[in-house]
Amino acid sequence: MKKSTKKTAKQNKGTKAAKAAATPKGATKPKAERKPAADAKPKRVSALDAAAQVLQKSGQAMRAQEMIAAMSEAGLWSSPNGKTPHATLYAAILREINAKGKDARFRKIERGKFEFAA
């Protein structure tokens, strides 16, 4: 003889299907139950943005390692435990130059040196 697998209303109470059936389709949570806006945290400055600020303030061409040092001294950006942040910054600057062309914030002066292009 087979046992019945149907659940009673009490057993169904905690399941997802029961919860979905209990709330109307277009209903939203009351304001008190909603999550707070994500604007509470200040937005971090990216390495590219910080490098652009450093180059703009200095007014001269710099290498990636020099930019990393200047960014950390100014407190704009610090590497999150990366071993070669200068290589990452160099590659990111080249990607921006290739993608945006004349609209890029950086201009390559010579091998390994960039300046602010504004």
N, C-alpha and C positions, 0 to 999 in steps of 0.2 A: 504494500500500500504506500502511495506517495504522499509526502507531506505537502501541505499548501505553502507556497512561497509568498503569498500576498501579505503585505504588512498592514497593520492597523494604522489608524490616524495618529495614535500616540507614537508609534515606532517611526513614522514618516516625518515627525515634527522637525528633526534636526537636519534633514537632508537638503541638498541644493534644490532639488525639484520641488520640495514642499515650500521652501522659501520663495522660489520664483513664482509659484502659484499663488502665494499669499499676497504678494505685492502687485498692484496693477501695472500694466505694461509701460505707460508713459510717466509713471510717478518718479519723483526725485526725492532725495533725502532732504530733510529740513536743514536750514542753515547751521544749526547748532551741531549737526552730525557731520558736516562736510569738512574736508581737510583744509587747513589754512593755506593761503597762497604761497607759492615757492619764492616770492620776492623777499622773504625775510633774510636770506643770505646775500651778502654782497658778491657781485660777479667778479671772478678772478680774471686778471689780465693775462692774455696769452703771451707766449714768448715772442711771437711776431709783432704784436702790438707794442710790447715793451721795447723790442729792438727798434721799431720805428720811432718811438719816443726818444730813445737814447741817441739815435742818429740825428734826429731833428734838433735836439738840444745841443749836441756837440758841434754840428755844422761841418764835420769832416768825415772822410771815409774811414771805415773801421773793418777789422777782420771779425769773424764770428766769435773767437775766444775773447777778444777785447770787448765785444758787445755783451757777452755773458757776464764778464767781470763788472762792467759798468752797470748792468741791470741789477746785479745783486748788491752793489754798493749803494745804488739809489733806492733799493728796496722795492723795485717794481716787480721783479720775478726772480725766483730761485728754483733750481732744478730739484724735482722730486726724486732724489737719490739716483739720478741717471749717471752713467759713467762718461758719456760723451755728449753733453748737451750742445756743445758747439757744432758737432756734426749734424745733429738734428735741426738746429737753427739754420745752418748753412743750406741744408736740403729744403727746408721750408721756404726760405727766401728765394731759392732758385725756382721752386714750384710756383710761387706767386708771380715771379717775373715771367715765366713761361706761360702761365695761364692768363694773366691780365695784360701782358705786353706793355704798352705805353702808359696804361692806367695803374701800373704797380707802384707801390710806395717805395720800392727800392730800385736802385740802378747799380749794375755791376761796373766798377771802374777798371779794375785789373783783376788778375787771378787772386781770388780769395778776399777781395776788398769790395765793400758795398757802401753806397751813400744814400741819403734820403732824397727821393726824387719828387720834390713838390715845387 
